[in-house]
Amino acid sequence: MDANEQQVFALELIVACRLAMDPPETRRQLADFIGREPPECGEVEAAIRRRAVEIIRGADGPDLV
């Protein structure tokens, strides 16, 4: 893992730990909101949104939302 990958991993871990403290309903709403890709959503933004939803759903295990 190079330095950039390590930084991304560390940031994802921090976010996942923070999300684990939120109630499940809050995480579900956040995943629903972020997962809605607007029509003008570009390829990079769509990939970021999908990864964010993966992190939110994985914050407390795969059955979270």
C-alpha positions as CSV (number, residue, x, y, z in Angstrom):
1,M,0.0,0.0,0.0
2,D,1.5,3.3,-1.0
3,A,1.2,6.5,1.1
4,N,-1.9,7.8,-0.7
5,E,-3.7,4.5,-0.3
6,Q,-2.8,4.5,3.4
7,Q,-4.2,8.0,3.9
8,V,-7.5,7.0,2.1
9,F,-7.7,3.9,4.2
10,A,-7.1,5.9,7.4
11,L,-9.8,8.4,6.5
12,E,-12.3,5.7,5.6
13,L,-11.6,4.0,9.0
14,I,-12.1,7.3,10.9
15,V,-15.4,7.9,9.1
16,A,-16.6,4.3,9.6
17,C,-15.8,4.6,13.4
18,R,-17.7,7.9,13.6
19,L,-20.7,6.5,11.7
20,A,-20.9,3.6,14.1
21,M,-21.8,6.0,16.8
22,D,-24.9,7.2,15.0
23,P,-28.3,5.5,15.4
24,P,-29.2,3.1,12.6
25,E,-32.0,5.2,11.3
26,T,-29.7,8.2,10.9
27,R,-27.2,6.0,8.9
28,R,-30.1,4.7,6.7
29,Q,-31.2,8.2,5.9
30,L,-27.7,9.3,5.1
31,A,-27.1,6.3,2.8
32,D,-30.4,6.9,1.0
33,F,-29.6,10.6,0.5
34,I,-26.0,10.0,-0.7
35,G,-27.0,7.1,-2.8
36,R,-29.4,9.2,-5.0
37,E,-27.3,10.2,-8.0
38,P,-28.6,13.4,-9.6
39,P,-28.9,13.4,-13.4
40,E,-25.9,15.7,-13.8
41,C,-23.8,13.4,-11.6
42,G,-20.5,12.6,-13.3
43,E,-18.6,9.4,-13.3
44,V,-16.2,10.4,-10.6
45,E,-18.9,11.8,-8.3
46,A,-21.0,8.6,-8.8
47,A,-18.0,6.5,-7.8
48,I,-17.5,8.6,-4.7
49,R,-21.1,8.3,-3.8
50,R,-21.1,4.5,-4.2
51,R,-18.0,4.2,-2.0
52,A,-19.5,6.5,0.7
53,V,-22.7,4.3,0.8
54,E,-20.5,1.2,1.1
55,I,-18.7,2.9,4.1
56,I,-22.0,3.9,5.7
57,R,-23.4,0.4,5.3
58,G,-20.3,-1.2,6.6
59,A,-20.0,1.0,9.7
60,D,-21.9,-1.5,11.8
61,G,-21.8,-4.6,9.7
62,P,-23.4,-5.6,6.4
63,D,-27.0,-5.7,7.8
64,L,-27.0,-2.1,8.8
65,V,-29.2,-0.7,6.0
